Amino acid sequence: MLAANSREHVDCVSRVVRNAERLPQAPVPSLIFDSWRRSMEQHHLDPGSLQGPRILTEPLLKECRERAELFMRIASEQVSQLHHRVRHADYCVMLTDAQGQTIDHRVDAAIRSDCRKAGLYLGTCWSEAEEGTCGVATVLTSQAAVTVHKRDHFRAAFINLTCSAAPIFDPQGNLLGVMDASALQSPDDRRSQHLVRQMVAQSAQAIENAFFMHSAARHWVLQAHSTPGYVDSQPDLLLAWDQDGRLQALNSKARQALRRRFGQVPVHIGEVFDLDALRAVTDQSVQQLQWLGETGVLHVRVNTPRRQPARALPHAQVDPRVEEHLRLAVRVKDRNLPVLVQGETGAGKEVFARQLHARSARRDGPFVAVNCAAIPENLIESELFGYVAGAFTGASSKGMTGLLQQAHGGTLFLDEIGDMPLALQTRLLRVMAEGEVAPLGAAKTRAVDIQVICASHRDLAALVNDGRFREDLYFRLGCARVTLPPLRERTDKLGLINRLLEQEARNSGITVGIGQAALEALLGFAWPGNVRQLHHVLAYACAVCEGGTIQLADLPVEVRGERVEAEVEHSASPERQVLLDALVRHRWKPLPAAQALGISRATLYRRVKQLGIDMPGKH
């Protein structure tokens, strides 16, 4: 039964939305009212719901964070700085991706538990379609800084929160994510949040500018502000152009300023500033520059493209075992037989699968990768097989083509096949045998021509013995089995480092070298997280190094050989991964997870503590 304040909120929202045309003025800002109406009429949400936000499973959250790794790395300092500025008033700070999924956050220990109960935590999802009117969702729809204060929220679960949020855009004007500062308690007057909203917007702008400068390092960059003292520290406008003068990137304020002055975003820098005047201020101290054909003077600094230092890392051959695995696997795959790739977590199974596809006869067809552990069990069937219009409640009116059909003519890569539910294993076996797919709700099957590569870090034979993996599917997949060596045993570490640095250079436009001491540390480290850990370490080192060369001090402490906390030592252990898999699969319920593992609940809790696993609700 709803409490009195929740009932009052539900009555208010319903009355305002249903009688909007008869009300002289809505009791909330128009932005909030529009979101209320969409939440009720378009998304069919219940304003009386007291359920917290959806929380991503750990594998899905891990994937989201890996996709947003560069964004998170650049934003991290501003997230911490904003939290430092607002923590005294018991605010927590969240960073979400462009879908409203929380990928980073800061919160003091004293309020962590209460914030977690309210949904202010890693992995929570804040789209309007799921949660209705809230700070992050309103930014996603309006793409402007907002404050959603207490009863501005659509759902009764959140009416005690105040949330100030602001968008962060990439240099092409696409939404990167949202910065949010939220508090569990605050004064009733919305105006009390004005200063917090300003701080959030400033932090979002600082992240946007930092991302811009990182992305535009290969181009000429103009920094501008109406006040000379802010040109370097807090530039309002950022513009980047290539050697031909074509504009390649703008921050959001520059995009708005150009549209306001010229009616559209120009294509060439010569349409914005006089080229002779622009050349005169290049690589000088802060100078004045006038808009082309317009009144108004800016204080600017123009930076030339950052020089890319040469790197003398020699190439090395691929580990001969991996190369031989690839050679044999290509021959098997081209005979239309499935390939099973096994190895420790992070050993590069998907990279191997992509290389195998690229060398096979189907190289010109699609490569479709599916992480069976990352898709919720209730969604994996529709994701794989697709569905027709009206197949189930909530289905798209146009239906959906499944991933099996999307892989037609190419390769389907099923990562973590051991986590596929038994019922779907049966359907997959039928697809492989008959070459036909039956989408959910479809009266007829549809032919598909796919080759399958599967991967798992788990012991599939043990899963068969436990009745959790079909024996016939295991034997079908296991004819051609490849076991990738862990990184600590590979002979091509130098080549991997070289290739990963080249990949970072392609992503950032900046070539980074590596000092001898840092290289020796990388080559001598045990790499419990395998290739994935090496990739993350190099990405971090490229971000923090100065002078274009990674030094020993730029590497994480554990790679440098310095003492680290026990939880870091356990973070990539196979035992920890097995325990996490069981907990995620059973929705973090200790008893069924313990039963699935064949241990007592007390033993499960002891191992959770030993391995440093963060159990929801245990703070």
Residue pairs with C-beta under 8 A, 6 or more apart in sequence:
2 10
2 48
2 50
2 156
5 159
6 48
6 50
6 156
6 159
7 48
9 47
9 151
9 156
9 159
10 47
10 48
10 156
12 27
12 151
13 36
13 40
13 47
13 154
14 40
14 47
16 23
16 26
16 27
16 28
16 33
16 36
17 33
17 36
17 37
17 40
17 41
20 26
20 33
20 37
26 33
28 36
28 151
28 152
29 152
31 138
31 142
31 146
32 133
32 138
32 148
32 152
35 128
35 132
35 133
35 137
35 138
35 141
35 154
36 132
36 133
36 154
38 128
38 141
39 45
39 47
39 128
39 132
39 133
39 154
40 47
40 154
43 128
43 129
43 130
43 132
45 131
45 132
45 154
45 155
46 155
47 132
47 154
47 155
47 156
48 155
48 156
49 155
49 156
49 157
50 155
50 156
50 157
51 157
52 117
52 118
52 119
52 124
52 157
53 119
53 124
53 125
53 126
53 130
53 131
54 124
54 125
54 130
55 119
55 121
55 123
55 124
55 125
55 616
56 64
56 101
56 123
56 124
56 125
57 374
57 376
57 584
58 123
58 580
58 584
59 371
59 373
59 374
59 416
59 584
60 123
60 374
60 375
60 376
61 101
61 103
61 122
61 123
62 374
63 371
63 374
64 97
64 101
64 103
65 72
65 103
65 104
67 97
68 97
68 103
68 177
69 536
69 539
70 214
70 507
70 508
70 539
70 543
71 97
71 176
71 177
71 211
72 95
72 103
72 104
73 539
73 540
73 543
74 207
74 210
74 211
74 214
74 543
75 95
75 104
75 168
75 177
75 179
75 207
75 210
75 211
76 104
78 179
78 203
78 206
78 207
78 210
79 93
79 95
79 104
79 105
79 106
79 179
79 203
80 106
81 203
82 93
82 106
82 179
82 181
82 199
82 200
82 203
83 91
83 92
83 93
83 106
83 107
83 181
85 199
86 93
86 181
86 196
86 199
87 106
87 108
89 183
89 196
90 108
90 111
90 183
90 184
90 185
91 181
91 182
91 183
91 196
92 105
92 106
92 107
92 108
92 111
92 115
92 120
92 181
92 182
92 183
93 105
93 106
93 107
93 179
93 180
93 181
94 102
94 104
94 105
94 120
94 136
94 179
94 180
94 181
94 182
95 102
95 103
95 104
95 105
95 177
95 178
95 179
95 180
96 102
96 103
96 126
96 136
96 177
96 178
96 180
97 103
97 176
97 177
98 140
98 174
98 175
98 176
98 177
99 125
99 127
99 140
100 125
100 126
100 127
100 136
100 137
100 140
100 178
101 123
101 124
101 125
101 126
102 121
102 122
102 123
102 124
102 125
102 126
103 122
103 177
104 122
105 120
105 121
105 122
107 115
107 120
107 121
111 184
112 619
113 619
114 184
115 121
115 182
115 184
116 616
116 617
116 619
118 158
118 160
118 161
118 184
119 157
119 158
120 161
120 182
120 184
125 131
126 134
126 135
126 136
126 137
126 140
127 137
127 140
128 134
128 137
128 138
128 140
128 141
131 137
131 154
131 155
131 158
132 153
132 154
132 155
133 148
133 152
133 153
133 154
133 155
134 148
134 153
134 154
134 155
134 158
134 161
134 163
135 146
135 147
135 148
135 163
135 164
135 165
135 178
135 180
135 182
136 163
136 165
136 178
136 180
138 146
138 148
138 165
139 145
139 146
139 165
139 166
139 167
139 178
139 180
140 175
140 178
143 167
143 175
144 166
144 167
145 164
145 165
145 166
145 167
145 197
145 200
145 201
145 204
146 164
146 165
146 166
146 197
147 162
147 163
147 164
147 165
147 190
147 193
147 194
147 196
147 197
148 162
148 163
148 165
149 162
149 163
149 186
149 190
149 193
150 159
150 160
150 161
150 162
150 186
150 188
151 159
152 190
153 159
153 161
153 163
160 184
160 185
161 182
161 183
161 184
162 182
162 183
162 186
162 193
163 180
163 181
163 182
164 180
164 181
164 182
164 193
164 196
164 197
164 200
165 178
165 179
165 180
165 181
165 200
166 178
166 179
166 197
166 200
166 201
166 203
166 204
166 205
167 175
167 177
167 178
167 204
167 252
168 175
168 176
168 177
168 178
168 179
168 204
168 207
168 208
168 211
169 175
169 176
169 208
169 251
169 252
170 176
170 208
170 211
170 215
171 211
171 212
171 215
171 216
171 238
171 240
171 248
171 249
171 250
171 251
172 249
173 250
173 252
173 255
176 208
176 211
178 204
179 200
179 203
179 204
179 207
180 200
181 196
181 199
181 200
186 192
186 193
202 234
205 234
205 251
205 252
205 253
206 234
208 251
208 252
209 235
209 238
209 251
212 238
212 240
212 249
212 251
213 221
213 238
214 508
215 249
215 508
215 509
216 238
216 240
216 248
216 249
217 305
217 306
217 508
217 509
217 510
218 305
218 306
218 509
218 510
219 240
219 241
219 242
219 248
219 249
219 305
220 240
220 241
220 242
220 269
220 282
220 302
220 303
220 304
220 305
221 238
221 239
221 240
221 302
221 303
222 237
222 238
222 239
222 240
222 269
222 273
222 278
222 300
222 301
222 302
222 303
223 231
223 232
223 235
223 237
223 238
223 300
223 301
223 302
223 303
224 231
224 235
224 236
224 237
224 238
224 239
224 254
224 289
224 298
224 299
224 300
225 231
225 234
225 235
225 236
225 237
225 298
225 299
226 236
226 298
226 299
227 299
228 286
228 299
230 236
231 286
231 299
231 300
231 301
232 286
232 301
236 253
236 254
236 257
237 251
237 253
237 254
237 257
237 298
238 249
238 250
238 251
238 253
238 254
239 247
239 249
239 250
239 254
239 269
239 272
240 247
240 248
240 249
240 250
241 247
241 248
241 268
241 269
242 248
245 268
245 269
245 270
245 275
246 267
246 268
246 269
247 265
247 266
247 267
247 268
247 269
247 272
250 258
250 265
255 265
258 264
258 265
258 266
258 272
259 265
261 291
261 294
262 271
262 272
266 272
269 275
269 278
270 292
271 292
272 291
272 292
273 289
273 290
273 291
273 292
274 290
274 292
277 289
277 290
278 289
278 302
280 287
281 287
281 289
281 300
281 301
281 302
282 302
282 304
283 302
283 303
283 304
284 301
284 302
285 301
286 299
286 300
286 301
287 299
287 300
287 301
288 297
288 298
288 299
288 300
289 297
289 298
289 299
289 300
290 296
290 297
290 298
291 298
306 510
308 505
308 509
308 510
308 511
308 548
309 511
309 512
309 513
309 548
309 549
310 511
310 513
311 501
311 511
311 512
311 513
311 514
312 513
313 494
313 497
313 498
313 501
313 513
313 514
313 519
314 494
314 498
315 495
315 498
316 492
316 494
316 495
316 498
317 323
317 492
317 495
318 492
318 495
319 485
319 490
319 491
319 492
320 491
321 485
321 490
322 352
322 484
322 485
322 490
322 492
325 352
325 482
325 484
326 352
326 355
326 356
326 359
328 480
328 482
329 339
329 356
329 480
329 482
330 356
330 359
330 360
332 339
332 479
332 480
333 339
333 356
333 360
333 362
333 411
333 451
333 453
333 480
334 360
334 361
336 451
337 479
337 480
338 432
338 451
338 452
338 453
338 454
338 476
338 477
338 479
338 480
339 356
339 452
339 453
339 454
339 480
339 481
339 482
340 417
340 453
340 454
340 455
340 456
340 460
340 477
340 478
340 480
340 481
340 482
341 349
341 352
341 353
341 453
341 454
341 455
341 482
341 484
342 349
342 455
342 456
342 457
342 460
342 481
342 482
342 483
342 484
343 349
343 455
343 457
343 483
343 484
343 485
343 486
343 530
344 457
344 486
344 530
344 574
345 457
345 529
345 530
345 532
345 572
345 574
345 577
346 487
346 529
346 530
346 531
346 532
346 533
346 572
347 457
347 484
347 485
347 486
347 487
347 530
347 531
348 484
348 530
348 531
348 532
349 415
349 455
349 457
349 484
350 369
350 413
350 415
350 455
351 531
352 482
352 484
353 367
353 369
353 411
353 413
353 415
353 453
353 455
354 367
354 413
356 411
356 453
357 363
357 367
357 410
357 411
357 413
357 453
360 411
360 451
362 409
362 410
362 411
362 451
365 407
365 408
365 409
365 410
365 411
366 406
366 407
366 408
366 409
366 410
366 411
367 407
367 410
367 411
367 413
368 403
368 406
368 407
368 410
368 411
368 412
368 413
369 413
369 415
370 383
370 384
370 403
370 412
370 413
370 414
370 415
371 415
371 416
372 380
372 414
372 415
372 416
372 417
372 418
372 419
372 420
373 415
373 416
373 419
373 581
373 584
374 416
375 383
377 421
377 585
380 420
380 421
380 424
381 423
381 424
381 427
381 440
382 391
382 392
382 395
382 400
382 402
382 440
383 402
383 403
384 402
384 403
384 404
384 424
384 428
385 402
385 404
385 427
385 437
385 438
385 439
385 440
386 399
386 400
386 401
386 402
386 403
386 404
386 405
386 437
386 439
386 440
387 395
387 399
387 400
387 402
387 439
387 440
387 441
387 442
388 399
388 439
388 440
388 441
388 442
389 395
389 396
389 397
389 398
389 399
389 441
390 397
390 441
391 399
391 439
391 440
391 441
391 442
392 440
392 441
395 441
399 439
402 437
402 439
403 412
404 412
404 431
404 437
404 448
404 450
405 437
405 439
405 446
405 448
407 448
407 450
408 448
408 449
408 450
409 449
409 450
410 450
410 451
411 450
411 451
411 452
411 453
412 450
412 451
412 452
412 453
413 453
413 454
413 455
414 420
414 428
414 452
414 453
414 454
414 455
415 454
415 455
415 456
416 455
416 456
416 457
416 458
417 454
417 455
417 456
417 460
417 477
418 456
418 458
418 460
418 463
418 468
418 469
419 581
419 585
420 428
422 468
422 469
422 470
425 469
425 470
425 473
426 470
427 438
428 473
429 470
429 472
429 473
429 476
430 436
431 437
431 448
431 450
432 452
432 476
435 447
435 448
435 449
436 445
436 446
436 447
436 448
437 445
437 446
437 447
437 448
438 444
438 445
438 446
439 446
452 477
454 477
457 574
457 577
458 578
458 581
460 469
460 474
460 477
460 478
461 474
463 469
463 474
464 470
464 471
464 474
486 527
486 530
487 493
487 496
487 527
487 530
487 531
487 533
487 534
488 526
488 527
490 496
493 522
493 523
493 534
494 523
496 531
496 534
497 514
497 519
497 522
497 523
497 534
497 538
500 534
500 535
500 538
501 511
501 512
501 514
501 538
501 542
504 512
504 538
504 539
504 542
505 511
505 512
508 542
510 542
510 548
511 548
512 541
512 542
512 545
512 548
512 549
512 550
513 548
513 549
513 550
514 522
514 549
514 550
515 549
515 550
515 551
515 552
517 551
517 552
518 541
518 550
518 551
518 552
518 554
518 555
521 552
521 555
521 559
521 560
521 561
522 534
522 537
522 555
522 559
525 558
525 559
525 561
527 533
527 534
528 569
528 571
528 572
528 573
529 536
529 571
529 572
530 572
533 572
537 555
537 556
537 559
538 550
540 556
541 550
541 554
541 555
542 550
544 554
545 551
545 554
552 560
553 560
557 563
557 564
558 564
558 568
558 569
566 612
567 612
570 576
570 610
570 611
570 612
571 612
573 611
575 607
575 611
576 611
576 612
576 613
578 597
579 593
579 597
579 604
579 607
579 608
579 611
579 613
580 613
582 593
582 596
582 597
583 590
583 593
583 608
583 613
583 615
585 593
585 596
586 592
586 593
586 596
588 615
588 616
588 617
590 601
590 604
590 605
590 615
591 601
593 604
594 600
594 601
594 603
594 604
597 604
599 607
608 615
